[in-house]
């Protein structure tokens, strides 16, 4: 059987059935043909920090309304639909929406760009995948388990230009030329790709989804932060000052100062400051046990062997409670000789991600001596490894 890994960084799950009267609300209206559901939820993803699951309302199982606080939209960077009431071992969700546009077919998820988003969709097919690693929620706690993944595909009908622009962002050949939206393989953007993105932003300067995807890829897929800065400057002033706009500015800033915090050690859980000696260079590596750290271990060990006497290296695990033991096993199995701290607490996770503008599951920061000035590195790139050696030696 084909195995599919559906890993998501989940935080707290909040169910909402009716609008809260004291807040201005946004709404997603879903109108379906060819299939009905007894219970649906709109899942809103907020930059990997937490998820809000909005229970929908329907009188006939075909037309659904999902209300959520308007204040949440600024931090929103993805959305999906799930079918409620499935067994614990089953995840039943919507797959791709297919939109025929000028002879091309866009395949994408949806993103509610506007306070009112109307989606008209016709059911196409259902695919079932067995022996899949799925995410499950019980009593507000999330965990991974083997189970069955059911995906429903649809054809979408819309003239909502904001919705269409968000689908273009995720569809190969528009905002991301030949971007792999399934595996998210890193494809460095060359000058032609950056020019294409610039033209897209000029046509859609108010696309929050394009802005959030620029943030998602800033540290990984652009050869120069100058390219990121130029693209950011093409968005509307409102978006440049929005949540994701401010986070991008922090990523490309050369004047950012490291915010020192206390975190528990991986083995004793004694609280220690991340930076204990500010008179030396500190290399702080944020990572999780289940993504990325294994491939980087040889590089990290090489840096430690080469520069360990001149630099202080510290791991900060972003694992939550469900995966914390995997991190501890990693420290023991690979006999990691440098310091390792953990976050664990979910509220502290949000603080850490905000303070250091962490995107995804990995970040490498060089903290300069005395000034606590921080510099974001991409140590998988030889150029950044050489810069580190030149600075420290």
C-alpha positions as CSV (number, residue, x, y, z in Angstrom):
1,X,0.0,0.0,0.0
2,X,1.2,3.5,-0.7
3,X,2.0,5.3,2.6
4,X,1.4,9.0,2.8
5,X,2.7,11.0,5.7
6,X,0.3,13.7,6.8
7,X,2.2,15.6,9.5
8,X,0.9,18.8,10.7
9,X,2.1,21.1,13.6
10,X,-1.1,21.2,15.6
11,X,-1.9,23.4,18.6
12,X,-5.1,23.8,20.4
13,X,-8.3,22.8,18.6
14,X,-11.3,25.0,19.2
15,X,-14.8,24.0,18.0
16,X,-17.2,26.8,17.1
17,X,-20.8,26.4,16.1
18,X,-22.2,29.9,16.2
19,X,-20.8,33.4,15.8
20,X,-19.6,35.2,18.9
21,X,-21.7,38.3,19.1
22,X,-19.0,40.6,20.4
23,X,-16.7,40.0,17.4
24,X,-17.0,40.8,13.7
25,X,-17.2,37.6,11.8
26,X,-16.0,36.3,8.5
27,X,-17.9,33.5,6.7
28,X,-17.1,30.7,4.3
29,X,-20.1,29.4,2.3
30,X,-19.7,26.0,0.7
31,X,-22.3,24.9,-1.8
32,X,-21.9,21.3,-2.9
33,X,-23.3,19.2,-5.8
34,X,-23.2,15.4,-6.1
35,X,-22.5,14.6,-2.4
36,X,-23.9,15.5,1.0
37,X,-22.4,15.4,4.4
38,X,-23.9,15.0,7.9
39,X,-21.1,17.0,9.6
40,X,-18.3,19.2,8.2
41,X,-15.6,21.5,9.7
42,X,-13.5,24.2,8.3
43,X,-9.9,23.8,9.5
44,X,-7.9,27.1,9.7
45,X,-4.1,26.8,10.0
46,X,-2.2,29.6,11.6
47,X,1.5,29.6,10.5
48,X,2.1,26.2,12.1
49,X,1.3,27.5,15.6
50,X,-2.2,26.3,16.1
51,X,-5.4,25.2,14.4
52,X,-9.0,26.3,14.8
53,X,-11.6,23.9,13.7
54,X,-14.9,25.6,12.8
55,X,-18.0,23.3,12.9
56,X,-20.3,24.1,10.0
57,X,-24.0,24.6,9.9
58,X,-26.3,23.1,7.2
59,X,-30.0,22.5,6.8
60,X,-29.7,20.0,3.9
61,X,-26.1,18.6,4.0
62,X,-25.3,20.5,0.7
63,X,-25.0,24.1,1.6
64,X,-22.7,24.9,4.5
65,X,-21.8,28.0,6.5
66,X,-18.7,28.4,8.6
67,X,-18.3,31.5,10.8
68,X,-15.0,32.5,12.3
69,X,-13.6,35.7,14.0
70,X,-12.6,38.3,11.5
71,X,-9.5,39.1,13.6
72,X,-8.1,35.6,12.8
73,X,-7.7,36.2,9.1
74,X,-4.5,38.2,9.4
75,X,-2.6,35.2,10.7
76,X,-4.2,32.6,8.5
77,X,-2.0,30.8,6.0
78,X,-4.0,27.7,5.1
79,X,-7.5,26.2,5.2
80,X,-9.1,22.8,4.6
81,X,-12.3,20.9,5.1
82,X,-12.7,17.7,7.2
83,X,-15.6,15.4,7.7
84,X,-16.5,15.0,11.3
85,X,-17.8,11.9,13.0
86,X,-15.2,9.5,11.5
87,X,-13.6,6.7,13.7
88,X,-10.3,7.6,15.4
89,X,-8.4,5.5,12.9
90,X,-9.8,7.4,9.9
91,X,-9.1,10.9,8.5
92,X,-11.7,12.0,6.0
93,X,-10.9,15.3,4.3
94,X,-11.3,17.3,1.1
95,X,-8.5,17.0,-1.4
96,X,-7.8,19.3,-4.3
97,X,-10.3,21.7,-5.8
98,X,-10.1,21.7,-9.6
99,X,-10.7,25.0,-11.4
100,X,-10.7,25.2,-15.2
101,X,-9.2,28.6,-16.1
102,X,-8.5,29.6,-19.7
103,X,-8.0,26.0,-20.8
104,X,-5.7,25.2,-17.8
105,X,-6.8,23.2,-14.7
106,X,-5.7,24.7,-11.4
107,X,-5.4,22.1,-8.6
108,X,-5.3,23.6,-5.2
109,X,-6.8,23.9,-1.7
110,X,-8.8,26.9,-0.9
111,X,-7.9,30.1,1.0
112,X,-10.5,32.5,2.3
113,X,-9.0,35.9,1.3
114,X,-12.2,37.8,1.9
115,X,-14.7,38.3,4.8
116,X,-17.2,36.4,2.7
117,X,-16.0,33.5,0.6
118,X,-18.4,31.5,-1.5
119,X,-17.3,28.2,-2.9
120,X,-19.5,26.2,-5.4
121,X,-18.1,22.7,-6.0
122,X,-19.2,19.5,-7.7
123,X,-18.1,16.2,-6.3
124,X,-15.7,14.2,-8.6
125,X,-14.3,11.2,-6.8
126,X,-13.1,9.7,-3.5
127,X,-9.7,8.1,-3.0
128,X,-8.8,5.9,0.0
129,X,-5.3,5.3,1.2
130,X,-4.6,2.6,3.8
131,X,-1.8,2.2,6.3
132,X,-1.3,5.9,6.5
133,X,0.2,8.0,9.3
134,X,-2.6,10.3,10.3
135,X,-3.1,13.0,12.9
136,X,-5.8,12.6,15.5
137,X,-7.3,14.7,18.3
138,X,-8.7,13.3,21.5
139,X,-9.7,15.6,24.4
140,X,-7.7,18.5,22.9
141,X,-4.5,16.5,22.6
142,X,-3.0,15.5,19.2
143,X,-1.1,12.4,18.4
144,X,-0.1,10.3,15.4
145,X,-1.4,6.9,14.5
146,X,-1.7,4.4,11.6
147,X,-5.0,4.5,9.9
148,X,-7.0,5.2,6.8
149,X,-7.0,8.5,4.8
150,X,-10.1,9.3,2.7
151,X,-9.9,12.2,0.3
152,X,-12.8,13.7,-1.6
153,X,-11.9,15.7,-4.8
154,X,-14.1,18.4,-6.3
155,X,-14.5,20.7,-9.3
156,X,-14.9,24.3,-8.3
157,X,-17.0,27.1,-9.9
158,X,-16.2,30.6,-9.0
159,X,-15.7,34.2,-10.3
160,X,-14.2,35.3,-7.0
161,X,-10.9,36.9,-8.1
162,X,-9.4,36.8,-4.6
163,X,-10.2,33.0,-4.4
164,X,-8.8,32.4,-7.9
165,X,-5.6,34.3,-7.1
166,X,-5.1,32.2,-3.9
167,X,-5.5,29.0,-6.0
168,X,-3.0,30.3,-8.5
169,X,-0.5,30.8,-5.7
170,X,-0.6,27.0,-4.9
171,X,-0.8,25.8,-8.5
172,X,2.4,25.0,-10.3
173,X,3.4,27.5,-13.0
174,X,1.8,30.6,-11.6
175,X,3.4,32.0,-8.4
176,X,5.8,29.0,-7.9
177,X,7.1,27.8,-11.2
178,X,7.2,24.0,-11.1
179,X,6.8,24.0,-7.3
180,X,6.1,20.6,-5.8
181,X,3.0,21.2,-3.6
182,X,2.9,17.6,-2.5
183,X,6.5,17.0,-1.1
184,X,7.5,20.7,-0.9
185,X,10.9,19.8,-2.3
186,X,13.2,22.8,-2.3
187,X,13.6,24.3,-5.7
188,X,15.8,27.4,-5.6
189,X,14.1,30.3,-7.4
190,X,16.2,31.7,-10.2
191,X,15.9,35.2,-11.6
192,X,13.2,34.2,-14.0
193,X,11.1,32.7,-11.2
194,X,11.5,35.8,-9.0
195,X,10.5,38.0,-12.0
196,X,7.4,35.8,-12.5
197,X,6.5,36.1,-8.8
198,X,7.0,39.9,-9.0
199,X,4.6,40.2,-11.9
200,X,2.1,38.0,-10.0
201,X,2.3,40.3,-7.0
202,X,1.9,43.4,-9.1
203,X,-1.4,41.9,-10.4
204,X,-2.5,40.7,-6.9
205,X,-1.0,43.2,-4.4
206,X,-3.6,42.3,-1.8
207,X,-3.1,38.5,-1.9
208,X,-2.5,37.5,1.7
209,X,-1.9,33.9,0.6
210,X,0.9,35.0,-1.7
211,X,2.4,37.0,1.2
212,X,2.1,34.0,3.6
213,X,3.8,31.7,1.0
214,X,6.5,34.3,0.5
215,X,7.1,34.0,4.2
216,X,7.0,30.2,4.1
217,X,9.7,30.1,1.5
218,X,11.9,33.2,2.4
219,X,14.5,31.2,4.3
220,X,14.6,28.2,2.1
221,X,14.0,28.9,-1.6
222,X,15.5,32.3,-2.3
223,X,19.1,32.7,-3.1
224,X,19.1,36.3,-1.7
225,X,17.2,38.1,0.9
226,X,17.3,41.1,-1.4
227,X,14.9,39.2,-3.7
228,X,12.6,38.7,-0.7
229,X,12.8,42.4,0.2
230,X,11.9,43.4,-3.4
231,X,9.0,41.1,-3.5
232,X,7.7,42.3,-0.2
233,X,7.8,45.9,-1.4
234,X,5.4,45.0,-4.2
235,X,2.5,44.1,-1.9
236,X,0.0,46.8,-0.8
237,X,1.1,48.9,2.2
238,X,-1.6,47.2,4.3
239,X,-0.1,43.8,3.7
240,X,3.4,45.0,4.2
241,X,2.4,46.1,7.7
242,X,0.4,42.9,8.4
243,X,1.3,39.9,10.5
244,X,3.2,38.1,7.8
245,X,4.7,41.3,6.4
246,X,6.2,42.1,9.8
247,X,7.6,38.6,10.1
248,X,9.2,38.8,6.7
249,X,10.9,42.0,7.7
250,X,12.3,40.3,10.7
251,X,13.7,37.5,8.6
252,X,15.5,39.9,6.2
253,X,16.6,42.4,8.9
254,X,20.3,42.8,9.6
255,X,19.7,44.5,13.0
256,X,17.6,41.8,14.8
257,X,18.7,41.2,18.4
258,X,18.4,37.7,20.0
259,X,15.8,37.5,22.8
260,X,17.3,35.3,25.4
261,X,15.0,33.0,27.2
262,X,15.1,30.2,29.8
263,X,14.2,26.7,28.7
264,X,14.5,23.2,30.3
265,X,17.4,20.9,29.4
266,X,16.5,17.7,27.6
267,X,17.6,15.4,30.3
268,X,17.4,17.1,33.7
269,X,14.7,19.7,32.7
270,X,16.6,22.3,34.7
271,X,15.9,25.8,33.3
272,X,18.8,27.4,31.5
273,X,19.2,30.5,29.4
274,X,19.6,29.7,25.7
275,X,22.7,32.0,25.6
276,X,24.8,31.5,28.7
277,X,28.0,33.2,27.5
278,X,27.3,36.2,25.4
279,X,31.0,37.0,25.0
280,X,31.4,34.2,22.4
281,X,29.6,33.3,19.2
282,X,26.6,31.1,19.8
283,X,25.0,28.9,17.2
284,X,21.4,28.2,18.2
285,X,19.6,25.5,16.2
286,X,15.9,25.1,16.5
287,X,14.6,21.7,15.2
288,X,12.1,18.9,15.7
289,X,12.9,15.2,16.0
290,X,10.6,14.1,13.1
291,X,11.7,16.5,10.4
292,X,15.0,17.7,9.0
293,X,17.3,17.3,11.9
294,X,18.6,13.8,10.8
295,X,19.8,15.1,7.5
296,X,21.6,18.0,9.1
297,X,23.3,16.1,11.9
298,X,26.4,15.3,9.8
299,X,26.8,19.0,9.0
300,X,26.2,20.0,12.7
301,X,28.8,17.5,13.9
302,X,31.3,18.7,11.3
303,X,30.8,22.3,12.5
304,X,31.2,21.2,16.1
305,X,34.4,19.3,15.4
306,X,35.8,22.2,13.4
307,X,34.7,25.1,15.6
308,X,33.6,23.6,18.9
309,X,36.4,25.3,20.8
310,X,35.5,28.7,19.4
311,X,31.7,28.6,19.3
312,X,28.9,27.5,21.6
313,X,26.3,25.2,20.0
314,X,22.9,24.7,21.4
315,X,19.9,22.7,20.1
316,X,16.4,23.9,21.0
317,X,13.9,21.2,20.4
318,X,10.5,22.4,19.1
319,X,9.0,19.0,19.9
320,X,5.7,18.9,21.8
321,X,4.9,16.4,24.5
322,X,3.7,13.7,22.0
323,X,7.1,13.6,20.3
324,X,9.5,14.7,23.1
325,X,10.7,11.2,23.8
326,X,11.8,10.9,20.2
327,X,14.0,13.9,20.7
328,X,15.5,12.4,23.9
329,X,16.2,9.2,22.0
330,X,17.9,11.1,19.3
331,X,20.2,12.8,21.8
332,X,21.1,9.5,23.3
333,X,21.4,7.5,20.1
334,X,23.7,10.0,18.3
335,X,25.5,11.0,21.5
336,X,25.0,14.7,20.8
337,X,27.9,16.5,22.6
338,X,26.5,20.0,22.6
339,X,23.7,21.5,24.7
340,X,20.1,20.6,24.1
341,X,17.1,22.4,25.4
342,X,13.4,21.8,24.9
343,X,10.2,23.9,24.6
344,X,7.5,21.3,25.3
345,X,4.9,23.7,26.7
346,X,2.4,24.7,24.0
347,X,2.0,28.3,25.1
348,X,5.8,28.6,25.2
349,X,5.9,27.2,21.7
350,X,3.9,30.2,20.4
351,X,6.1,32.6,22.3
352,X,9.3,31.0,20.9
353,X,8.0,30.9,17.3
354,X,7.0,34.6,17.6
355,X,10.2,35.8,19.3
356,X,12.4,34.2,16.7
357,X,10.0,34.3,13.7
358,X,10.4,30.6,13.2
359,X,8.9,29.2,10.1
360,X,8.3,25.4,10.0
361,X,10.4,22.9,11.8
362,X,14.0,24.3,11.6
363,X,15.9,27.5,12.1
364,X,19.7,28.1,12.5
365,X,20.7,31.4,14.2
366,X,24.2,32.7,14.8
367,X,24.3,35.1,17.8
368,X,27.2,37.5,17.6
369,X,29.3,38.1,20.7
370,X,28.6,41.0,23.1
371,X,25.9,42.7,20.9
372,X,23.5,39.7,20.9
373,X,22.9,40.6,17.2
374,X,21.4,37.6,15.5
375,X,22.0,36.3,11.9
376,X,19.8,33.7,10.3
377,X,21.9,31.0,8.5
378,X,21.2,28.3,6.0
379,X,23.8,25.8,7.0
380,X,22.8,23.3,4.2
381,X,24.4,25.9,1.9
382,X,28.1,25.7,1.7
383,X,28.3,29.5,1.3
384,X,26.7,30.0,4.8
385,X,29.0,27.3,6.3
386,X,32.0,29.1,4.9
387,X,30.7,32.4,6.3
388,X,30.4,30.8,9.7
389,X,34.0,29.5,9.6
390,X,35.3,32.9,8.4
391,X,33.5,34.8,11.2
392,X,34.5,32.5,14.0
393,X,38.0,31.7,13.0
